[in-house]
Structure formats: C-alpha cells, structure tokens
Amino acid sequence: MPSVLMCIHPPYVFQPHMKVILPTAVQRMEDPFYKITSETLLVTQQMIRHPLGDKLPASSFDVKPYVKDLFAGTLKRLQSKTMKWKAISCMGHVSPRFSWRG
C-alpha cells in the first residue's frame, strides 16, 4: 500500500520524510520474505518517479548517500528468480535517474 500512497499524493508530502523512508526501503530490500521485498521494490520505484524525481528544487532531499545502496539492493534482487521482473522495473528507474549521482 505505500506505493499507492506515493502515487496519489504530491511529492512535497513525502520529501520531508525521505530521510526515514529511503534508508528503511534499502534495509527492506534485504528481507527474506518475498512479499516485503516486492512491495519495497514498488515503493522504491514510486519514490524515484515522484518524490525524488527530476523536477525538484535545489534545496530538496539529497539522495546521493543512498544511491549506491539503492543500486546494490536492486541489483541483488535482479539475481532472484522470484523478484527478477520487479527488480528490472525498479532498476529501470534507478539507473537513468541516479547513475550520475553515485
């Protein structure tokens, strides 16, 4: 359900909370239960598309400390048969948006 919330609320609602949401999402990518990991990949994808998108003011949340962890967590899930397609979709958002920031 968190991924749905990110779709229906404007980015400014989540930006002040990214310092809590993003590290938690990175940690949950390591969860052994696939449903948690699956939802985490969807939330990560929505975070990248909306609250952390390209059209943010210069004073917004700095994602740079988390880029390597986001990339590594998503890459690890690409190797999982159960998470492969969700990880591909998530990586499709992580790579073009943040590859130059890490």
Beta strands, then each sheet from edge to edge (+ up, - down):
end
